[in-house]
Amino acid sequence: MLDRVSSKDSDHILCYYPNTTNQIQVVRIGNIPNWYFERVVFPGERLMFKAAVEAVLEIHTCAVATAILSDKIPCYVLRVIEEVSSELDLVVPKEKRAVLSR
Protein backbone atom coordinates (compact mmCIF):
# COMPACT_ATOMS: atom_id res chain seq x y z
CA MET A 1 0.00 0.00 0.00
CA LEU A 2 1.48 3.34 -1.04
CA ASP A 3 -0.04 6.55 0.27
CA ARG A 4 0.77 10.09 -0.74
CA VAL A 5 0.23 12.93 1.65
CA SER A 6 0.84 15.79 -0.78
CA SER A 7 1.34 16.49 -4.45
CA LYS A 8 4.74 18.13 -3.85
CA ASP A 9 6.74 14.89 -4.13
CA SER A 10 10.08 16.69 -4.40
CA ASP A 11 9.69 17.82 -0.78
CA HIS A 12 8.94 14.31 0.47
CA ILE A 13 10.74 11.04 1.06
CA LEU A 14 9.45 7.51 0.52
CA CYS A 15 9.04 5.72 3.86
CA TYR A 16 8.34 2.13 4.93
CA TYR A 17 6.75 0.94 8.17
CA PRO A 18 5.92 -2.71 8.98
CA ASN A 19 3.55 -3.67 11.79
CA THR A 20 5.49 -6.58 13.25
CA THR A 21 3.19 -6.92 16.27
CA ASN A 22 0.09 -9.07 16.66
CA GLN A 23 -2.03 -6.00 17.41
CA ILE A 24 -3.80 -3.43 15.24
CA GLN A 25 -1.95 -0.12 15.14
CA VAL A 26 -3.03 3.36 14.17
CA VAL A 27 -0.15 5.36 12.70
CA ARG A 28 -0.31 9.11 12.25
CA ILE A 29 1.74 12.15 11.44
CA GLY A 30 0.50 15.35 13.00
CA ASN A 31 3.58 17.52 13.37
CA ILE A 32 3.53 19.01 9.84
CA PRO A 33 1.43 22.18 9.42
CA ASN A 34 -1.48 22.10 6.94
CA TRP A 35 -1.74 18.32 6.51
CA TYR A 36 -2.57 15.25 8.50
CA PHE A 37 -1.82 11.57 7.85
CA GLU A 38 -3.47 8.66 9.66
CA ARG A 39 -3.82 4.97 8.73
CA VAL A 40 -4.83 1.71 10.38
CA VAL A 41 -2.10 -0.94 10.02
CA PHE A 42 -3.12 -4.53 10.71
CA PRO A 43 -0.77 -7.16 12.19
CA GLY A 44 1.81 -8.19 9.59
CA GLU A 45 0.79 -5.39 7.21
CA ARG A 46 3.42 -3.18 5.60
CA LEU A 47 2.86 0.47 4.77
CA MET A 48 4.76 2.64 2.29
CA PHE A 49 4.04 6.35 2.26
CA LYS A 50 5.58 9.68 1.32
CA ALA A 51 6.21 12.24 4.03
CA ALA A 52 8.21 15.36 4.73
CA VAL A 53 11.73 14.69 6.01
CA GLU A 54 10.91 16.36 9.33
CA ALA A 55 7.70 14.34 9.85
CA VAL A 56 7.39 12.05 12.88
CA LEU A 57 5.29 8.87 12.66
CA GLU A 58 3.34 8.16 15.86
CA ILE A 59 2.51 4.50 16.48
CA HIS A 60 -0.64 3.90 18.54
CA THR A 61 -1.17 0.28 19.57
CA CYS A 62 -4.81 -0.67 20.02
CA ALA A 63 -6.02 -2.61 23.03
CA VAL A 64 -9.51 -3.25 24.34
CA ALA A 65 -11.40 0.07 24.16
CA THR A 66 -8.22 2.16 24.07
CA ALA A 67 -5.14 3.06 22.04
CA ILE A 68 -1.77 3.69 23.64
CA LEU A 69 1.00 5.77 22.07
CA SER A 70 3.72 3.14 21.94
CA ASP A 71 6.39 4.84 19.80
CA LYS A 72 7.39 7.91 17.81
CA ILE A 73 9.71 7.39 14.84
CA PRO A 74 11.21 10.24 12.77
CA CYS A 75 10.32 9.55 9.12
CA TYR A 76 13.92 9.99 7.96
CA VAL A 77 14.64 6.75 9.86
CA LEU A 78 11.91 4.99 7.85
CA ARG A 79 13.20 6.34 4.54
CA VAL A 80 13.51 3.91 1.64
CA ILE A 81 16.88 4.62 0.07
CA GLU A 82 16.77 3.91 -3.64
CA GLU A 83 20.22 5.24 -4.40
CA VAL A 84 23.00 6.84 -2.40
CA SER A 85 23.72 10.45 -3.24
CA SER A 86 25.42 13.48 -1.75
CA GLU A 87 21.92 14.96 -1.35
CA LEU A 88 21.46 12.70 1.70
CA ASP A 89 24.27 14.53 3.49
CA LEU A 90 22.32 17.77 3.17
CA VAL A 91 19.07 16.30 4.52
CA VAL A 92 20.05 13.87 7.28
CA PRO A 93 23.28 14.04 9.30
CA LYS A 94 25.31 10.77 9.29
CA GLU A 95 24.80 10.23 13.02
CA LYS A 96 21.00 10.17 12.54
CA ARG A 97 20.87 7.71 9.62
CA ALA A 98 19.50 4.19 9.98
CA VAL A 99 21.07 1.40 7.98
CA LEU A 100 19.01 -1.64 7.10
CA SER A 101 20.76 -4.88 6.22
CA ARG A 102 19.44 -8.09 4.70
Secondary structure, DSSP 4 states (H G I P E B T S, - for coil): -EE-S-S-GGGEEEEEEE--SSS-EEEEE--STT--EEEEE-TT-EEEEEEETT-EEEEEEEETTEEEEEEEEEGGGSB--SS--THHHHHS-GGG------
